[in-house]
Amino acid sequence: MSSRIHPSGAGRGGRARRAAPPPAHRPEAYTVWKRSSMGFQGTDGFSVYDGAGRLVFRVDNYSRRRKLCAGELLLMDGQGTPLLSLRPQLLSLHDRWNCYTAMEEGIDKKKKQSPMSQQQRFTMSKCSALQSSDEAEVYMTTTAGAAASGHGCQHLPAAPSFRIEGSFSRRSCKIRRSDGKEAARISRKNAGVASRPVTNLGDDVFSLVVRPGVDAATIMAIVVVMDRICHRPYTPMVCSSQ
């Protein structure tokens, strides 16, 4: 199953093939697998692989709870280093989520930083309060003042920095920048080898293409939030060992 999800990482003898990073002018293609990298059956989360089959992002989450009890979701790199913290904003009709820089290692977990003490990266919400709508807007936070010391004044732009168009639930949508240009695209992923016909891997595995110059971690954080605000029931994928 793993070789079908990211086949480019499998070479002779099962060894991953090393691939040079794509040129700066080319888009970066990722394979997103809605499965915790911890590998336990029935767990929720994300594992994101690059074109060489290397794990580059992960979200490990063990239960999908209601918004009031959801807590934060942590986007990490492939080695488990925290990158971005995603938190739902309570009492929001448009399912607003806020993204912050992740807490630095070494901080006492009992003395958890408040959102006010962390740098906010963006805020994101659905364009419509209707449950059937998949479209959303992202407002990137800008900091004015003493940005170097971390005490600058943060504010949001008047217009959205990114807009999600299409149907994320059907794995067919685009993330556009404020100028209308495409920043990233989500589509269904097919898999096949020479001896087998091409098959659809289902909604739990899909492709994410990020355009040059766009921060991939920010785009992946947007994808994680989209997965939460679309209100689609989560059905864990069970992999057979046979």
Secondary structure, 3 states (H helix, E strand, C coil): CHHHHCHHHCCHHHCCCCCCCCCCCCCEEEEEECCCCCCCCCCEEEEEECCCCCEEEEEEECCCCCHHHCCCEEEEECCCCEEEEEEECCCCCCCCEEEEECCCCCCCHHHCCCHHHCCEEEEEEECCCCCCCCCEEEEECEEECCCCCCCCEEECCCCCCEEEEEECCCCEEEEEECCCCEEEEEEECEECCCCCCCEECCCCEEEEEECCCCCHHHHHHHHHHHHHHCCCCCCCCCCCCC
